[in-house]
């Protein structure tokens, strides 16, 4: 087996002040195997998990998998929602919220992922105000996973640098004092502990999450007799 892989582009949309809906035009490539559409949502508040009431892609509902929030300053929260085997093509990913506030949504697709709930582990840490780095340690329980990290802040950091062999994926550095976000990914071949980190300039605090997606199980091999057409 191999770890899941990012496929295609990152799509982003948001509300600069406040509102209850975000629409992001999203393209999913054709002929993908065991694909998962991922929507990561951040907000600059100590939100409740129910504040985002739903997300759809091509009118099909995603499933909420992760929610974390900071109850102390800096107040930030994020969600992770997923959809197995999204339709190929360009369609809208639509966030609906029950509470009006600023929301940012980042949407992308991975392939080769376990279906029916691919997330293995997730950890989160609060990042103090005026910080220029964050780190988490995640212990994956299975081989061949794809680890993501996500830093969300109510400030305007810049120049993100992911740690180690991580690949920078989300680089949302605002030009004004609005919310910013960084994220990266790393394929991990063997189960066990992994240190994940992100650094940046312009000290800001926020929330820092790390989570990993399991690979799709290998297809079961046909018995030798079936392959030979014997006894069928």
N, C-alpha and C positions, 0 to 999 in steps of 0.2 A: 504494500500500500504506500501511498504518498500523502503528505499533508494537503488539506484543501488549499486552493490558490485563488488569489484575487483575479477577477476577470472584468475587463472593460474599464470604464471611467468612474470617477467619483462625481456625484451630483449633489448640489447643495442649494438650499433655499432657507429663508427665514423671515422673521418679522422684526423690523428695526426698532419699533417702539412697543406696541402691544397689540394683541389680537387673539383669535381663537382658531385660526386655520392657516396652514402652510401647504402650498402646492409645489412639488418639485417634478419637473419633466425628467423622466428616467428611461434610459435605454438598457435593455437586457439583450445580450447577443444570442444568436440562434445556436442550436445544436449543442447546448450545454448538458452536462451529465451531473446529476445530484447537485443542482445549484440551490443556493439560498440567497434571497434578497435580504439585505440588512439595512435597517434604518436606525441611526443613532440620533437622539434628540437631546439637546441641552437647553437649560433655562437658567436665568440669573436670579433664582429665588429658592427658598426652602420649600420645594413643591411637595405635593402629595402624589402618590403613585397614580391616583385616579384623575389627576389634572389633565393628562392626555387621555382622552376617552377612546381613541382608536386611530389606526393608520391603515390605509388601503393602498394597494397598487393595482391599477386596472380594475378598480371596484372590488377587488378581492382582499379580505381582511388579513392583516398581519397579526402575529401573536406576540404579546409582550413577554420578554424573557428576563430582563434585568431592570431594576430601578434602584437608584441610590441618591441620597441627598445629604447636604450639609445643613445641620441645624444651628451652626454657629458661623460667624463671619469668617470668610466670605461665603455668602449664601449662593449655592449653585446646586443643580440637580441634573441627572441624566437618565435616559431610558435607552434600552436596546430592544428592538422589535424585529421579527424575522418572518419570512414567507418561503416555504419550500417550493422549488420548481416554478418560479414565476414565468409568466408568458413572455416569449420572445417578442421584441418590438419596442416601440417608444410609447409609454403611457405615463399618466400622472400618478405620483405617489402623494397622497393627501393625508395630512395630519389634522385631526379634529381635537379641540381642547375644550374643557368645561370651565377653565379659568383664563381670563384674558391677561396675557403678559407676553414678553419677548420669548420666542422660540427659534432655535436653529436646528435644522434637520440635514443630516448627511446620509446619502443613500448609495449603496453599491452592491455588487454581486460577487459571491465566491462560488467555486465549483469543487466537486469532489468531496462534498460535505455530507455527514450523516443527516438523514432526514428524520423529521419528527422531534426535533429538539436537539440541535447539534452542540449546544454549549456544554462544556465539561465543567469548568470552574470559573468563578469570578471573585475578584478581590477589589477593595476600594480603599482609598486613603484621602484624608483632608489635607489640602496644601495651604500652609499658612500664608497670610498676606506678605507681599514683598519677596516671595520666594523666586528663585530662578531655576529650580529643578524639582523633580518628583520621581519617586521610585516605588515599585511594588515587587514582591516576590510571589510568584504563582507556582503551585505544585500541580502539574497536570497528571491525570490518573491513567492516561492511555498514550500510546505512541502515535506519532504522525498527526499532530494538531497544528492549527494556525492561531497564534496568539495576537491579540490586538490590545493596544492601550489607547486611552482617550482622556485628554486633559481639557477641562472646560473652566473658563474663568469669566468673571464679570469685568475684566480689565482688557488691556490691549498689549499683550506680550508680542514679541517678534523673534525671528531667527531661531526657529525650533531645531534642535539637534537630538535625534533619537539615539539611545544608547546601543552599544555593541553592534550586532549585525542587523538591527531593526531597520526596516524600510519606511521612510516618512510617507504618509498617505494623506492625512488631513493637515492642511496648513492654512488656517483661517485667521490671519493676522489683521485685525481691523485697523483702519487708518485713524480712527478717533477712539475716544474712551467708551467703546461699546464692548460687547462680549467677543471673546476669541476662543479658538479651539485648536488643538493639535492631536494627531494620532499617528500610529505606526503599526506595522505588523511584522511577525517573525514566525517562520516555520520551524517547528521543533520535532525532531525525529523520534526522540525517546522520552518516555514518561519521567517525571521528576521535577525538581525545583528549577525555576528559571527566574533570574533577576531581569526586570524590565524597567527602563528609565527614559525620561525626557528632560531636556534642559532648554532654556530660552533666555533671551535678554529682556530687559524691562521687567523688574520684579512684580509678580502678580500671584495671588493665591486663587484657589478654586477647589475642584474635585478631580481626582485622578483614579480612573478605573482600568482594570486589566482583566481580560476574559479570553477564553480559547474555544475554538470550534473543532469538533472531532471529525475525522475523515470517514467517508462512506466505507462500510465493510466490503471486503473483497468478495467478488461473486463466487458462489460455491462451485467447485469443479464438478463436472459431470462424471459419473462412474465410468470406468474404462469400458465395461461391457456396453453401456449406452452409447459411448463414443464410437464403438465399433459396429453398432447396430445389431448386436447379438442379443437375442432374447426379447426383442421388442416386437 
